[in-house]
Amino acid sequence: MRFNRIIFTAIVFTFISVLVFVTQSKARAAFGLDPSFKQVKTADNPAVYYLDHVRGFKKAYVNAEAFLSYGNKWSDIKIISQADLDKWPDMQLVKEKDNPAVYYIKNGKKVLIESARDFTNLGFKWSDIANLNKADLEQYASSTYEEVKLVIYKLTDYELVKSKVSSAVYYVKDKLKTPIKSAADFIKLGFKWDDINIVEEDDLNDLTTGSYEDVGLDIGLASATTSLAVALDSSSPKGGNNLPLATTNNLLAVFNLKSGTEQAEVSRLDFSLKGIFSEQILTNIHLSGENQIDLGITPAINNKTASFNFKDSPLVIGAGETKKIYFWVDLVDCPACTSHDLQVTINQASDISSSGVVSGNFPIMGGSFNLVSALDVLGQAKIEELTVGEANRQAIIGEPEQIIGKFKISEISGNEDILINSLTVKIQGSALPSSFFNLVMENEKGKIVARANSVGEERQVLFDLAGYKIKKSSEEIFTVSASLNEGDGRSLNLAMINANIVGSANSFGLKVNYSNSEENIDIVRKNLGVVAKKLEASKKVFAQKTGTIIGVFEVRNGNQEIYIDSLDLSLVKSSGAANLDKEVYVVDYDTGEILGQIGGPALSAGQVNINIADKTLLPKNNLALAFLTTMPARSQDGYTYQLILNKVNHRTADNIFLTNAIDIKGEIFKVILSQVSIYPNDSLSGKIYAKGQSKVIAASFYLESSAGDDTAITGLSINKGGAGNSLTYDNGFSNLKVYIGSKKIATVEKPDKSAYDFNGFSYKLLAGKRIEVKVYVDTIKDLKIDKANLQITGLVAQGYNSGMETEISGLNTSSQEVSFVGAMAQVEADAAGQIILNKDDNNAASFKITNNGGEALKLEYLTINSSGDGFSNSAGYSNLRVGKASDGKSISSKVSKPVAGSNKIKLNSYVLDPGQELLVNVYVDSGPDVSIGGFSVYLSDLEASGKTSKVAASVSGLPTAELSVTVGAN
């Protein structure tokens, strides 16, 4: 497989520029709907959706304003079925066209993705971002990560990591990153390449570097005992020649890698590109072995260095063996580059990561090539996708040689004949890659020119044409056909994406012009077929009989009603695996009905026939069959079993007996014992809530699954923890809710027990992953307890695929203790003041406010009462305010024209910490005509709330004692 070189532009949000590349293509039908169906709804629901045929998403309009903001008309809306609508996943990532901010949308709410690091850590793809207009985006209410359940896994959640721009692998523990020195060390430490997680370089740079000893890795690992000699092979091109631009598959160098007396493994090769050239001319760089088959490694390009990382499959060189590595490039046309040159080298031993000691006469340099323009002498190929015709717009499941594509290949320069070495097509559309087998390419005379057994990685099919010749200025038509075994209701569109074509005169890889159409082919089922399915439990499969699923097959009917009589079945097991010793039951996968059974020993001994009691299968219906048994007691990790459905014996409605000899192999069942560990969430340590606060997290745990089988969790038990206090309704708690991840498994409106057992749910915990269990609860202000924690005392879990009991560790571990405090304040009269005629800022009275609760308070409103016409603007008073006694600074707004009796004055959210006292003065301006004498002042109300919890504070000491204010001339 070859990959185009991509120059990435740094992508960040909010405080860094954002540049998102989204490939736009002509809309094509997705999920079987015509591309013209863009605004849709179902017949019985008013919600209107936009269908994005390019990305395959649906988006509900929040309201009519959003719908009309795009210039849509109500007459544009098409009515579709709920089943068709359900095929489309919801759109999640959106932005405005000219605004870099990206949002996650869900249930009518939007959340700003705060950084590119968050975007990546959340597992999102840049290509999934869609543009909305401003009016539409504004209809979404703003929300937070927590509210919509977006969980960001931090770097410390992983053990084995590497950055996107480097091949170095690190072991992470205790906030230390320890580089694994070699592939040999990696293997000897028992690590697996599949466990390496890709992380951001900035996250990795935040960690301190440690040693093997610092993190407890085995420091007794033997150093490399073999060698790896590197040299330029004698067959490597000498250089000095002209290398035409706009050509492909150009060999720059051949390197020899020779191991010593023991096997050597290479995990990374770095090549330096030398010479005067523009990086833009390099469209593809790839490596091959002597067979010239692409090694399939994507190079990381950085500062003219191409780094090939073999972490998933190290390059193995046997003892004393020499392997040749071929370095190839594809070039684009560049009129300004014809005086340039190009060369590849391995600069130093450190450019090769190997289990052996690397040696060689470095730098090891390939030949230097002069870049020239030769379009006037080179051939040029053009590939056009043609229509398959009306008769071939359907591909029928189960029937061979279904036409799925047609292409015309032409030589258009007239300079030379062309030789087609290989053609690569891609299966586009909703069709499953696993649906295709026996793919064939024929020329226009009906001769088979290439074959492929199945669809490979990235939905691609490689056809080897071994130098098929097309004469200059000529053309030929090629047809691609295949057999399909599934995919009813899906569609496909075959596109030509790569062609290895060389000129017969000059032997250079030639530039190819591609032209693909958007013609879709529908996949349909007309005949009885059988496919093997994954070994997964359905909602009903264990309805009547529990056990381990060792096989699942789907029988697919054609256009007539049939009656299944029996099945012929056989078993393949690994060496040493125990014979099945219990009954094997045939179960209807969708209903749980037991259809038949056979003894395990008989099945282990050879092919058996299982009778089915005339199971009716209607036209175009499927019957999924699950095979259940109880595994032998001495089953061990690694044992494998595989069922083979040899025959399906059935009768037609005319009582004609038919046998389908299919020999379909089921999925391999591997005995894998699963384990779940329970840990408290330490981030809850020291958490303080205000009494009266709602939706508080009373307890949080992590459930961590071991590698191996996924785990099905169907039961959970909790009890009060070591704090000794129960979250009961009598103690002031209500609405106790338990969540596993984002799934709510229980609600207890009025909890009345210390312990609860929750059942009747099912949660799938993926192998090697962790999920959070949270317990939420509402509290009242006069809560009777001050501390609480919980324990998980029971977990009902079994292997998701195997059905085998899961081992649980960490039961009865208490969650972190949380505390509950009151939001309280006390108010007291302190001292009376004096008012002078015609004077500003008279101190009329002083009061003391004390925070005697456990939470910081925001002071919001104070109600000041006076007798007679005291403080009245009509009596000559103005600008009533409250200020700190210490410096007179106002902590309230002013009441410019106060009234007699009661004045409610707004405090400016002054914050009073727990235990803090605040002495305040009541200030007022007096005019020349105020009455001499006096009046009384007191406080009747204080409104305050918890700074964090927003819970209204309980206030004591109100109304305060009355203070007698005197009014005089001086």
Order of alpha helices (4+ residues) and beta strands (2+ residues): beta-beta-beta-alpha-beta-alpha-beta-beta-beta-alpha-beta-alpha-beta-beta-beta-beta-alpha-beta-alpha-beta-alpha-beta-beta-beta-beta-beta-beta-beta-beta-beta-beta-beta-beta-beta-beta-beta-beta-beta-beta-beta-beta-beta-beta-beta-beta-beta-beta-beta-beta-beta-beta-beta-beta-alpha-beta-beta-beta-beta-beta-beta-beta-beta-beta-beta-beta-beta-beta-beta-beta-beta-beta-beta-beta-beta-beta-beta-beta-beta-beta-beta-beta-beta
